[in-house]
Amino acid sequence: MSQSNNKILKAKIEGVKTDDLDIFKSSLIPFDAAFEEYNPEEESIIVQFKTAVEKQHLDVLGNYTIKPM
């Protein structure tokens, strides 16, 4: 797991609809994230952060489920 002290380097984010994918990616620009995989059936995206991010900062993105990996 890439999480220590509530900081996340990699996460699976659920609840991202295909139609909102580009907007969602834009909202993560300040977090310096790379997108590894999108699963339209699960409406989930795997995100790799170049610098560890605290989960509480990701909560401002909206009504998504964030699961550290």
Secondary structure, DSSP 8 states (H G I E B T S, - for coil): --EETTEEEEEEEE---GGGHHHHHHHTGGGTEEEEEEETTTTEEEEEEEEEEEHHHHGGG-S-EEEE-
